[in-house]
Amino acid sequence: MNRLIRRYASVALVILSVVLLCVFLKTRGTLEDLTEAGKCPACFGTSLCPDAEEGRLRLWGRSSASLLPASLLSATLLNVRNVYWGVWTVQDSFRGDKDMPVVFKKLAHDSELRELDRRICQAANMSSDCDVSTAGTRLSHSLDGDWDWDRGLSLVKALAGPTRSSDPSPLACPSRRLLTSMRTLFLGLAQEPLGLPLLLLLALNPEPILLEMMNEDPGGHVPHVFGYCGRVVVVEDAGDPLSGFLRSDWGTRAGLAVQLLDLARRLSPAVDGFAVYLMDLGYDNFLVAEGRLRLADVEHVVVVDTAVPPDHVGKETWETEHKSDPDLCDGCLGFRPEDLCSHRSSDHNFYAVCSVSPFLMSISRVVRRNDSSHQSEDKHK
């Protein structure tokens, strides 16, 4: 028995050592390593790189020993989402400098970013292990001149590849008006020449541009995007994951459930005639701060331009509200992007929030239990 215990203890020690080593390797880098700004112009933008270079943008734990535990939490072995926490010192000549908590997002897994580099080199007619910055410069030069969406979208498709193209995409419903809106928002935020950075985001993950578009709604139900540096987008730290509130009191959970339902309503359409349909209702995609719930991750959404019907869709179909079909997927969120694209309106968000959201389902179970207990009491009266 003692020998078996020692054996299990040895295995546990080895596993713990590997985990600690991986955490160390993951946290020992600098913000410069994280941003990969040296790959520009094959990057998302450089609007916040001066702040990073001057130390106003920093990762927790890199510049202050007192923040080291937060750094370890924010960059663990399990951080496959490539999301990191940090601080941005905002300069204000009237009120003085202020430290603002921020989140650094790389918008993709490491393997996806490596594949993106390979495709950039391939699109530039260079070897697959080429210098990405040089390839980016070559592609940028090829995009100079009048903006041509047909040429740009052809490059987006080449950079995205079949893996990304198979995911639920904000661009699943073709709309020139949507692309024009995203282009305008990106130019205002990134302060970059239109071209490769915008196309890279469209190919990899257009979440930052969608967040900006959704922030046009005064409801403020998504975090603010502050800017870019290299392969990183800097966004507002909007609080803690919704999963942390599963054991909160009934009033708190009910209030958050109401906010989820209100979010479903506000996104259909969200702003300027664009409806945003949620495809991923996981806890980590919603954040809460001071009782306020916000949608933090819009990578997996479908955006429908409700102002302009697609050419191939008849008027009667377009004007008929789309109804979600629970039989498409048992116990999960079943949908067909082409169905959402073909209708001006849909009950999809309400169906998703009420039928699939684990948080709403936990609330509904309590309601059903309470209702059953009341019915039982009534029978015994």
C-alpha positions, 0 to 999 in steps of 0.5 A: 500500500505504501509503495503504491502511495509513493508511486502516485506521489512520484507521478504527481510530483512529475506532473506538477514539475512539468506544469510549473515549467510550462507556466514559467516558460509562458510567463517569462516573456515581455510585452515586446515578445507578446506583441510581435511588433517586429512582424509589422506591417503583417500585424493588426496596427501600431497605434498603441506601440508608442505607449508600450515602448515608453512603458505606459502599457505593461503586463502584470508582473513584468514591471511590478513584483507585487503583481506577480501572482496576477501574472501567473494567473493570467498566463498559465499553461491553460491559456490557449485563448492567448488572453493576458491582463495588464495595465495602461497608464493613461496620461491626463494633464488635468487629473494626472496619470491614471492606471487602467486595467486592460486585457491584451488579446492575440485573437487566435491560438499560437498554432493559428498564428503560425499558420497565418504566418505561413499563409502570408509568406505563401500569398507573397510568393515566398518560402513558407518560413520567410521573414513575415515582415518582409512578406507583409511589406510586399503584400502591402505594396500590392494593395496600394492604390484604389481600394478594391474589395474584390481583390482584398476579399480574395486575399482574406480568403487565402489568408483564412484558409479552410480551417477558419472558413469553416467556423461561424464567421461574422462575414458568413452573410456577404454585405458590402455595407458591413465591410464598408462600416468595418473599414471606416471603424478600423481606420478611425481606431487603428490610425493605419493606412487601409490595407493589410492590417484590416485584411489580416483581422478579417481573415483571422478574427474581426472581433475588435472591429465588431466590438467597435461597431457594437459600441456605437450603440449607447447601451455599451454592452461590450468592452471598449477597444483602445487600440493595437500594437503588433499582433495584440489588441488592447481592450477594456477589462470588463470584469470577471467571467459569468461562471463566477456568479453561479453561486451568487444570491438569487437576486444577483443571478436573476438580475444577470439573467434579465441582462442576458435577455436584454442583450439578446434583444439589443443585438437584434439588430444591434446598431445601424441595421446590423443584427448580431447573432450569438453562436457561443454562449459559454460562461467565459464569453460574458463578463460582469463588473459591479453588477453590469454584464457585457459580452466580451467575445464576439469571435463566433457570431453571424452578422446580418445586414437587415437593411439590404437583402441578399440578391438571391433572397426573395422578398417574402422570405426576407420579410418572414421572421426566421424561427430557430429549429431545436431539432437541428441539434439535441441539447446544443445550439443548432443553426444554419448561417444561410438561414439567418442570412436569408431573413431580416429578423430571427428569434435566434438570440432569444432561443440561444439565451433561453434554451442553450445558455448554461446560466439561464438554464441554471436559473430556470431549474431553480424556477421550476423547482420552486414552482413544483414545490408551490404546486405540491404545497397547494395540493396538500392544502 
